[in-house]
Amino acid sequence: MELYAKALSIAIPFFLILIIIEEIAARKMKKQVNRGMDTISSLSSGMTNTLKNLMGLSIAIISYAWLVDKVAIFDIKSTWLVYVLAFIGIDFVGYWSHRFDHKINAFWNRHIVHHSSEEFNLSCALRQSISAIIGIYFFLYIPMAFLGIPAEVVAIIAPIHLFAQFWYHTRLIGKMGILEHILVTPSHHRVHHAINDVYLDKNLSQIFIFWDKLFGTFQEELEEEPPVYGVKKPVNTWNPLIINYVHFWALIQDAWRTKNWWDKLRIWFMPTGWRPADVAEKYPWSYWKNAFDQVKYDSQPSKSLQVWSWVQMIIAFGMVFHVLVAFVQFQYLEVMLYAVFMMVFIFAYTSLMDKARVAIPAEIVRFAMGIALYVWNGGWFGLQEIIPGADMIVLGFLTISLFMTFRFIQKEAPQKSASIVPEAMTAGR
């Protein structure tokens, strides 16, 4: 975990620089690729995924190290060829796990957050799941384990493979000639994120596009069919924690409401979007049947709320980065408490971005947790040693934030709660 924290502390600033460069280039090209609240939501989603990983909230049913120890038939030395095989093997696993996430009802909840943005830009690449806690795809690693690819090699290659998927989340790069036949390019991945019927569930590869061509899921980007991004049934919230569980909540509701016991069981493993007939008739979903009818979600925040949301996100990012760079100095309990506080922090300000009244109790909980952690720790997790005066800054921010939340909810007419939380919680494919 220390290696993971160190790798992220290097990678995240690099990602942010590229996001800024993309925005500058888009403005010069007179294109809009970012919307403020959507970008904040994407960056906040990336923070929740980082916090989940730092807390160690991932359960492997069977670890790769155990698997390779039990089934390896070769003893491969750590040469450059092993790293190449590991990269290809991880990409093969990535294709099939990605395909299962798209095709199976319950598994879609593990992936919906990545598709939830109605924009397509580098920041949306950071929308990563916190709901995929249990590693269910261990069986896909069996071919690699048979070959005897060492676990330590996989541990090195896996984050590299993940980070290599960042760059192609952009609308600013067109088709790339011969590379279109080898790698996943921005054009290929625009298709993947689109809700147009012709593009749905296509281009599932992560690095090498030939998996899609081999297994029949390839679709070229068509000039006459510009991609429309998002999910068929919009999530209608900026809150990444809600987005992570919208589909799961919808499945629970359908399983509860249906009268058919067989449907209560099979709904979880049917194709994504499948619903029991009696429930679908009584509780129909609204969704974009025609992608070009899409109306993008907009909570219509005032200029001051937009500015305050950026302030909140930047402070949250600073705190998450503090956890990363000081990770080796923290006890596990400190990491857990800090991370839980940050989850509440993110929930509170993204709820405020929605102008949802739940922002008030969330903010109160954040304030109380912040004061309690300050007292318990005798300061703010040693931040005072890095930034003089940091303790007072944190306490001041917590107080101001509480006041600002009440002010914004009172001043800006909030949307009806049904259109913010419950509606979002019934979102599906």
PEQUIHU-V31600 format. One record per helix or strand of 2 or more residues. SS is the DSSP state (a for helix, b for strand). FROM is the first residue (numbers start at 1). LEN is the number of residues. If there is no record, write none. Layout:
ss=SS from=FROM len=LEN
ss=SS from=FROM len=LEN
This chain:
ss=a from=2 len=27
ss=a from=36 len=19
ss=b from=59 len=2
ss=a from=64 len=8
ss=a from=80 len=24
ss=a from=105 len=4
ss=a from=112 len=4
ss=a from=122 len=5
ss=b from=134 len=2
ss=a from=138 len=10
ss=a from=151 len=13
ss=a from=177 len=5
ss=a from=186 len=7
ss=a from=210 len=6
ss=a from=240 len=4
ss=a from=246 len=12
ss=a from=261 len=9
ss=a from=277 len=6
ss=a from=291 len=3
ss=a from=303 len=23
ss=a from=327 len=3
ss=a from=332 len=22
ss=a from=358 len=20
ss=a from=383 len=4
ss=a from=390 len=22
ss=a from=417 len=6
ss=a from=424 len=3
